[in-house]
């Protein structure tokens, strides 16, 4: 599953604040910057314990996070329904 919308938002906030992936990774929990890269590329979501720290560092907006997560999960749900029902579109 990809989390592109959420990852793009995290990257956008980091860039707006002029932070590097390394700086975010150290602030969140002394992580390797590859973790931040993976989140920003939508390969995975940050673990639950990291969200409060990310919020503090990146000054995230809860409603925007929710919106991006909904987008990511909706896209995955659409793919799943098309695959199991063997249809090309959802109309």
N, CA, C and O atoms as a MOPAC input file, in Angstrom:
PM7 MOZYME 1SCF
protein

 N      0.84400 1    -1.17600 1     0.00000 1
 C      0.00000 1     0.00000 1     0.00000 1
 C      0.88800 1     1.23800 1     0.00000 1
 O      1.90100 1     1.29900 1     0.69600 1
 N      0.49300 1     2.19300 1    -0.77500 1
 C      1.25900 1     3.44300 1    -0.79200 1
 C      0.48200 1     4.54300 1    -0.07700 1
 O     -0.74700 1     4.52800 1    -0.01200 1
 N      1.22600 1     5.47700 1     0.44700 1
 C      0.65600 1     6.59900 1     1.18700 1
 C      1.18200 1     7.89700 1     0.58700 1
 O      1.75500 1     8.73500 1     1.28300 1
 N      0.97600 1     8.04400 1    -0.71600 1
 C      1.55200 1     9.17500 1    -1.44300 1
 C      1.03500 1    10.53200 1    -0.97600 1
 O      1.82200 1    11.46500 1    -0.81500 1
 N     -0.25600 1    10.65600 1    -0.76000 1
 C     -0.80900 1    11.95500 1    -0.35300 1
 C     -0.25900 1    12.37200 1     1.01100 1
 O      0.10900 1    13.52900 1     1.21200 1
 N     -0.20600 1    11.43800 1     1.92700 1
 C      0.31600 1    11.74100 1     3.26200 1
 C      1.80400 1    12.06200 1     3.19300 1
 O      2.27100 1    13.01100 1     3.82200 1
 N      2.53800 1    11.27400 1     2.43100 1
 C      3.97400 1    11.50700 1     2.28700 1
 C      4.29200 1    12.85000 1     1.66300 1
 O      5.21900 1    13.53700 1     2.09100 1
 N      3.52800 1    13.22400 1     0.65700 1
 C      3.74600 1    14.52500 1     0.01000 1
 C      3.47300 1    15.66700 1     0.98500 1
 O      4.16500 1    16.68500 1     0.96100 1
 N      2.46700 1    15.50000 1     1.84100 1
 C      2.17100 1    16.53500 1     2.82900 1
 C      3.32700 1    16.66800 1     3.83400 1
 O      3.73400 1    17.78000 1     4.17100 1
 N      3.84700 1    15.53900 1     4.30500 1
 C      4.96900 1    15.57800 1     5.24700 1
 C      6.18200 1    16.26700 1     4.61000 1
 O      6.84100 1    17.09200 1     5.24300 1
 N      6.46200 1    15.92000 1     3.36700 1
 C      7.59700 1    16.53700 1     2.66300 1
 C      7.36900 1    18.03900 1     2.47100 1
 O      8.28200 1    18.84400 1     2.65200 1
 N      6.14900 1    18.39700 1     2.10500 1
 C      5.80200 1    19.80800 1     1.91000 1
 C      6.04100 1    20.60800 1     3.19500 1
 O      6.63800 1    21.68400 1     3.16100 1
 N      5.57500 1    20.07800 1     4.31600 1
 C      5.75400 1    20.77500 1     5.59700 1
 C      7.23800 1    20.88700 1     5.94900 1
 O      7.69300 1    21.93600 1     6.40500 1
 N      7.98300 1    19.81800 1     5.73900 1
 C      9.41200 1    19.84900 1     6.04700 1
 C     10.11600 1    20.90600 1     5.22000 1
 O     10.92700 1    21.67500 1     5.73700 1
 N      9.80000 1    20.94000 1     3.92500 1
 C     10.42300 1    21.93600 1     3.03800 1
 C     10.00100 1    23.35500 1     3.39300 1
 O     10.81700 1    24.27600 1     3.35300 1
 N      8.72500 1    23.53700 1     3.74300 1
 C      8.25000 1    24.86700 1     4.14700 1
 C      9.02600 1    25.40700 1     5.34600 1
 O      9.28600 1    26.60500 1     5.45400 1
 N      9.38600 1    24.49400 1     6.23700 1
 C     10.09000 1    24.88900 1     7.45300 1
 C     11.60600 1    24.91200 1     7.27300 1
 O     12.34300 1    25.25800 1     8.19700 1
 N     12.06700 1    24.54000 1     6.07500 1
 C     13.49000 1    24.57300 1     5.78300 1
 C     14.29800 1    23.52500 1     6.53400 1
 O     15.46500 1    23.74700 1     6.85800 1
 N     13.67700 1    22.38300 1     6.81000 1
 C     14.35100 1    21.31100 1     7.53700 1
 C     14.83500 1    20.22400 1     6.58400 1
 O     14.24600 1    20.00400 1     5.52500 1
 N     15.89900 1    19.55600 1     6.96600 1
 C     16.37400 1    18.40400 1     6.20000 1
 C     15.72900 1    17.13900 1     6.75100 1
 O     15.19000 1    17.14200 1     7.85700 1
 N     15.78400 1    16.07000 1     5.98500 1
 C     15.28000 1    14.79100 1     6.47800 1
 C     16.05700 1    14.36300 1     7.71600 1
 O     15.48900 1    13.79600 1     8.64900 1
 N     17.34500 1    14.63500 1     7.71900 1
 C     18.19100 1    14.28300 1     8.86300 1
 C     17.72900 1    15.01900 1    10.11600 1
 O     17.64000 1    14.42300 1    11.18900 1
 N     17.43600 1    16.30400 1     9.98600 1
 C     16.98400 1    17.08600 1    11.14700 1
 C     15.66900 1    16.54700 1    11.68800 1
 O     15.49200 1    16.42900 1    12.90000 1
 N     14.74700 1    16.22000 1    10.79100 1
 C     13.45800 1    15.66200 1    11.23200 1
 C     13.67700 1    14.32200 1    11.91600 1
 O     13.09300 1    14.05700 1    12.96700 1
 N     14.51100 1    13.48100 1    11.32700 1
 C     14.73400 1    12.15100 1    11.89800 1
 C     15.33400 1    12.23300 1    13.29800 1
 O     14.97400 1    11.44100 1    14.16900 1
 N     16.23200 1    13.16600 1    13.52300 1
 C     16.83100 1    13.32300 1    14.84700 1
 C     15.82000 1    13.86500 1    15.85900 1
 O     15.79700 1    13.43000 1    17.01000 1
 N     14.99200 1    14.80400 1    15.43100 1
 C     13.98300 1    15.37600 1    16.32600 1
 C     12.90200 1    14.36100 1    16.69400 1
 O     12.39000 1    14.36200 1    17.81400 1
 N     12.56500 1    13.50400 1    15.74500 1
 C     11.48700 1    12.53700 1    15.98000 1
 C     11.93500 1    11.41500 1    16.90600 1
 O     11.14200 1    10.91700 1    17.70500 1
 N     13.19300 1    11.01700 1    16.80800 1
 C     13.60700 1     9.92700 1    17.68900 1
 C     14.93300 1     9.32100 1    17.34700 1
 O     15.10900 1     8.10900 1    17.47100 1
 N     15.87100 1    10.12900 1    16.91900 1
 C     17.21000 1     9.64600 1    16.59200 1
 C     17.14400 1     8.49500 1    15.58400 1
 O     17.81200 1     7.47300 1    15.73900 1
 N     16.32500 1     8.68500 1    14.55400 1
 C     16.15000 1     7.68700 1    13.50200 1
 C     17.10700 1     7.95700 1    12.34500 1
 O     17.64900 1     9.05600 1    12.22100 1
 N     17.30300 1     6.97100 1    11.52300 1
 C     18.05200 1     7.17500 1    10.28700 1
 C     17.16300 1     7.99200 1     9.34700 1
 O     15.94700 1     7.80400 1     9.31900 1
 N     17.76800 1     8.88900 1     8.58500 1
 C     16.97900 1     9.75100 1     7.69500 1
 C     16.23300 1     8.95900 1     6.62700 1
 O     15.29900 1     9.48100 1     6.01700 1
 N     16.62800 1     7.70500 1     6.38900 1
 C     15.93400 1     6.85600 1     5.41500 1
 C     14.48200 1     6.64200 1     5.82400 1
 O     13.61000 1     6.51200 1     4.96400 1
 N     14.21300 1     6.60500 1     7.12500 1
 C     12.83000 1     6.45800 1     7.58200 1
 C     11.98700 1     7.63400 1     7.09100 1
 O     10.88300 1     7.43900 1     6.58300 1
 N     12.50100 1     8.84100 1     7.24200 1
 C     11.77300 1    10.02900 1     6.79000 1
 C     11.59400 1     9.98000 1     5.28200 1
 O     10.52200 1    10.30800 1     4.77300 1
 N     12.62100 1     9.57900 1     4.57300 1
 C     12.53400 1     9.43700 1     3.11600 1
 C     11.43000 1     8.45500 1     2.73000 1
 O     10.64900 1     8.72100 1     1.81700 1
 N     11.36700 1     7.33300 1     3.41900 1
 C     10.32900 1     6.32800 1     3.13700 1
 C      8.93200 1     6.88200 1     3.37400 1
 O      8.01500 1     6.61100 1     2.59900 1
 N      8.76500 1     7.66200 1     4.44800 1
 C      7.45700 1     8.26300 1     4.72400 1
 C      7.08900 1     9.23800 1     3.61700 1
 O      5.96600 1     9.22700 1     3.11400 1
 N      8.05000 1    10.08300 1     3.24300 1
 C      7.77600 1    11.11600 1     2.24100 1
 C      7.50500 1    10.52800 1     0.86200 1
 O      6.77100 1    11.12300 1     0.07300 1
 N      8.07800 1     9.38500 1     0.56500 1
 C      7.83800 1     8.73500 1    -0.73300 1
 C      6.59000 1     7.86300 1    -0.71300 1
 O      6.25400 1     7.23200 1    -1.71500 1
 N      5.90700 1     7.82600 1     0.42000 1
 C      4.65100 1     7.07700 1     0.51400 1
 C      4.83300 1     5.58500 1     0.63200 1
 O      3.88800 1     4.83000 1     0.40000 1
 N      6.03600 1     5.13300 1     0.99000 1
 C      6.26900 1     3.69700 1     1.10800 1
 C      5.63800 1     3.12000 1     2.36800 1
 O      5.26600 1     1.94700 1     2.40800 1
 N      5.52500 1     3.94400 1     3.38300 1
 C      4.90300 1     3.52600 1     4.63700 1
 C      4.52900 1     4.77300 1     5.42700 1
 O      4.92500 1     5.88800 1     5.08600 1
 N      3.76900 1     4.56500 1     6.47500 1
 C      3.41500 1     5.66100 1     7.38200 1
 C      4.37200 1     5.66300 1     8.56500 1
 O      4.94600 1     4.63000 1     8.90800 1
 N      4.54000 1     6.81400 1     9.18300 1
 C      5.29400 1     6.82400 1    10.43500 1
 C      4.57200 1     5.95800 1    11.46900 1
 O      3.34600 1     5.85500 1    11.43700 1
 N      5.31700 1     5.33600 1    12.38200 1
 C      4.64900 1     4.56400 1    13.44000 1
 C      3.86000 1     5.49900 1    14.35900 1
 O      4.13300 1     6.69700 1    14.43200 1
 N      2.89100 1     4.93400 1    15.04700 1
 C      2.02200 1     5.75200 1    15.89800 1
 C      2.80100 1     6.59000 1    16.90500 1
 O      2.44300 1     7.74200 1    17.15100 1
 N      3.85400 1     6.03900 1    17.49000 1
 C      4.60600 1     6.77000 1    18.50400 1
 C      5.28800 1     8.01400 1    17.92100 1
 O      5.59200 1     8.95100 1    18.65900 1
 N      5.53300 1     8.03200 1    16.59900 1
 C      6.25700 1     9.14000 1    15.97000 1
 C      5.36600 1    10.33300 1    15.65400 1
 O      5.86100 1    11.45300 1    15.52600 1
 N      4.05900 1    10.11400 1    15.52700 1
 C      3.16400 1    11.20600 1    15.10400 1
 C      3.18100 1    12.41100 1    16.03500 1
 O      3.25100 1    13.53600 1    15.53800 1
 N      3.12200 1    12.24500 1    17.36900 1
 C      3.17200 1    13.43700 1    18.22700 1
 C      4.46600 1    14.24100 1    18.03800 1
 O      4.44400 1    15.47100 1    18.05900 1
 N      5.58400 1    13.54600 1    17.85500 1
 C      6.85100 1    14.23400 1    17.65100 1
 C      6.89100 1    14.90800 1    16.28400 1
 O      7.38300 1    16.02800 1    16.15100 1
 N      6.36800 1    14.21900 1    15.26800 1
 C      6.28400 1    14.83300 1    13.93600 1
 C      5.41900 1    16.08000 1    13.97800 1
 O      5.74100 1    17.09500 1    13.36100 1
 N      4.33000 1    15.99500 1    14.70400 1
 C      3.43400 1    17.13900 1    14.83600 1
 C      4.16000 1    18.33000 1    15.45800 1
 O      3.99400 1    19.46800 1    15.01800 1
 N      4.94700 1    18.06400 1    16.46200 1
 C      5.69100 1    19.12900 1    17.13300 1
 C      6.73300 1    19.74400 1    16.18800 1
 O      6.87700 1    20.96600 1    16.13500 1
 N      7.44900 1    18.90900 1    15.45500 1
 C      8.52700 1    19.37800 1    14.57100 1
 C      7.97400 1    20.05700 1    13.31700 1
 O      8.44500 1    21.12300 1    12.92100 1
 N      6.96800 1    19.42900 1    12.69500 1
 C      6.46500 1    19.91400 1    11.40300 1
 C      5.22200 1    20.79000 1    11.51900 1
 O      4.75000 1    21.34200 1    10.52500 1
 N      4.69500 1    20.91600 1    12.73500 1
 C      3.49200 1    21.73600 1    12.95100 1
 C      2.37800 1    21.31500 1    11.98600 1
 O      1.87000 1    22.11700 1    11.20200 1
 N      2.01900 1    20.03900 1    12.07200 1
 C      1.02600 1    19.44300 1    11.18100 1
 C     -0.38300 1    19.90100 1    11.53800 1
 O     -0.67200 1    20.22200 1    12.69100 1
 N     -1.23600 1    19.92500 1    10.55300 1
 C     -2.64300 1    20.26700 1    10.77400 1
 C     -3.43000 1    18.95200 1    10.80000 1
 O     -3.45900 1    18.23900 1     9.79700 1
 N     -4.07400 1    18.61600 1    11.93700 1
 C     -4.77100 1    17.33500 1    12.06500 1
 C     -5.78800 1    17.06300 1    10.96100 1
 O     -5.88800 1    15.93300 1    10.48600 1
 N     -6.54400 1    18.07900 1    10.54600 1
 C     -7.55200 1    17.84500 1     9.50600 1
 C     -6.91300 1    17.55600 1     8.15800 1
 O     -7.47000 1    16.80300 1     7.35900 1
 N     -5.74900 1    18.14400 1     7.89400 1
 C     -5.05300 1    17.83800 1     6.64000 1
 C     -4.47400 1    16.43400 1     6.65900 1
 O     -4.51600 1    15.73000 1     5.65100 1
 N     -3.93200 1    16.02400 1     7.80300 1
 C     -3.44600 1    14.64300 1     7.92300 1
 C     -4.59100 1    13.67500 1     7.66200 1
 O     -4.44000 1    12.71800 1     6.90200 1
 N     -5.73000 1    13.92300 1     8.29000 1
 C     -6.89200 1    13.05700 1     8.09600 1
 C     -7.30700 1    13.02700 1     6.62900 1
 O     -7.59700 1    11.95900 1     6.09000 1
 N     -7.33800 1    14.16400 1     5.99300 1
 C     -7.72200 1    14.23900 1     4.59400 1
 C     -6.77100 1    13.44000 1     3.70400 1
 O     -7.21400 1    12.70300 1     2.82300 1
 N     -5.48400 1    13.58300 1     3.93000 1
 C     -4.50100 1    12.85300 1     3.12200 1
 C     -4.57600 1    11.35100 1     3.37800 1
 O     -4.45200 1    10.55600 1     2.44700 1
 N     -4.77700 1    10.96000 1     4.62800 1
 C     -4.92700 1     9.53600 1     4.91900 1
 C     -6.17900 1     8.96800 1     4.26100 1
 O     -6.16000 1     7.84900 1     3.74900 1
 N     -7.25500 1     9.72900 1     4.27500 1
 C     -8.48700 1     9.27300 1     3.61400 1
 C     -8.24200 1     9.07500 1     2.12200 1
 O     -8.69700 1     8.09000 1     1.54000 1
 N     -7.52800 1    10.00200 1     1.50900 1
 C     -7.21000 1     9.87600 1     0.08700 1
 C     -6.41700 1     8.60400 1    -0.16600 1
 O     -6.73400 1     7.83600 1    -1.07400 1
 N     -5.38300 1     8.38400 1     0.64400 1
 C     -4.54300 1     7.19200 1     0.46400 1
 C     -5.33400 1     5.90300 1     0.64400 1
 O     -5.21000 1     4.97600 1    -0.15600 1
 N     -6.14800 1     5.84600 1     1.69700 1
 C     -6.92300 1     4.63000 1     1.94400 1
 C     -8.03600 1     4.44300 1     0.91700 1
 O     -8.36000 1     3.30800 1     0.56800 1
 N     -8.62300 1     5.52400 1     0.43100 1
 C     -9.67300 1     5.41800 1    -0.58900 1
 C     -9.10300 1     4.84500 1    -1.87900 1
 O     -9.73100 1     4.00500 1    -2.52400 1
 N     -7.91600 1     5.30100 1    -2.25000 1
 C     -7.28900 1     4.78000 1    -3.47200 1
 C     -7.02000 1     3.28800 1    -3.33600 1
 O     -7.24300 1     2.52800 1    -4.27800 1
 N     -6.54400 1     2.86800 1    -2.17400 1
 C     -6.27900 1     1.45000 1    -1.95700 1
 C     -7.58500 1     0.66000 1    -1.96300 1
 O     -7.63200 1    -0.43900 1    -2.51500 1
 N     -8.63500 1     1.19200 1    -1.36500 1
 C     -9.92900 1     0.51400 1    -1.35100 1
 C    -10.47100 1     0.36200 1    -2.77200 1
 O    -11.01200 1    -0.68500 1    -3.12800 1
 N    -10.32300 1     1.41300 1    -3.57800 1
 C    -10.77500 1     1.34200 1    -4.97500 1
 C    -10.03800 1     0.24500 1    -5.72600 1
 O    -10.65200 1    -0.53600 1    -6.45300 1
 N     -8.72300 1     0.18400 1    -5.55300 1
 C     -7.92300 1    -0.85400 1    -6.22300 1
 C     -8.38400 1    -2.24800 1    -5.79400 1
 O     -8.50700 1    -3.15300 1    -6.61900 1
 N     -8.63400 1    -2.40500 1    -4.50200 1
 C     -9.05900 1    -3.69600 1    -3.97100 1
 C    -10.40300 1    -4.12300 1    -4.55900 1
 O    -10.55200 1    -5.25600 1    -5.01500 1
 N    -11.37600 1    -3.22000 1    -4.54800 1
 C    -12.70900 1    -3.55600 1    -5.05700 1
 C    -12.64100 1    -3.90800 1    -6.53700 1
 O    -13.26700 1    -4.87500 1    -6.97000 1
 N    -11.89400 1    -3.14300 1    -7.31300 1
 C    -11.76400 1    -3.45000 1    -8.74500 1
 C    -11.13700 1    -4.82500 1    -8.95100 1
 O    -11.54900 1    -5.57600 1    -9.83500 1
 N    -10.15500 1    -5.14300 1    -8.14200 1
 C     -9.46600 1    -6.42700 1    -8.29700 1
 C    -10.37400 1    -7.59300 1    -7.91700 1
 O    -10.46800 1    -8.56500 1    -8.66800 1
 N    -11.04400 1    -7.51800 1    -6.76800 1
 C    -11.83800 1    -8.66200 1    -6.32600 1
 C    -13.12200 1    -8.81900 1    -7.13000 1
 O    -13.62200 1    -9.93300 1    -7.29000 1
 N    -13.65900 1    -7.71400 1    -7.63500 1
 C    -14.88100 1    -7.81000 1    -8.44300 1
 C    -14.57600 1    -7.93700 1    -9.93400 1
 O    -15.46800 1    -8.13400 1   -10.75800 1
 N    -13.28200 1    -7.81600 1   -10.25400 1
 C    -12.83100 1    -7.93300 1   -11.63700 1
 C    -13.55700 1    -6.94300 1   -12.55300 1
 O    -14.09600 1    -7.30200 1   -13.59900 1
 N    -13.54500 1    -5.69300 1   -12.11500 1
 C    -14.10900 1    -4.60400 1   -12.91000 1
 C    -13.02100 1    -3.55900 1   -13.14700 1
 O    -12.05900 1    -3.46000 1   -12.38500 1
 N    -13.19200 1    -2.78200 1   -14.21700 1
 C    -12.19000 1    -1.75800 1   -14.54600 1
 C    -12.46800 1    -0.42200 1   -13.90600 1
 O    -11.54200 1     0.33600 1   -13.61800 1
 N    -13.73300 1    -0.12300 1   -13.68100 1
 C    -14.10600 1     1.15800 1   -13.08000 1
 C    -15.15100 1     0.94300 1   -11.99500 1
 O    -15.81800 1    -0.09000 1   -11.95200 1
 N    -15.27900 1     1.91200 1   -11.14000 1
 C    -16.29700 1     1.87200 1   -10.09200 1
 C    -17.33400 1     2.93000 1   -10.41100 1
 O    -17.14100 1     4.10800 1   -10.11100 1
 N    -18.42900 1     2.51300 1   -11.01700 1
 C    -19.50100 1     3.45300 1   -11.37100 1
 C    -20.80400 1     2.93600 1   -10.85000 1
 O    -21.84000 1     3.57400 1   -11.03700 1

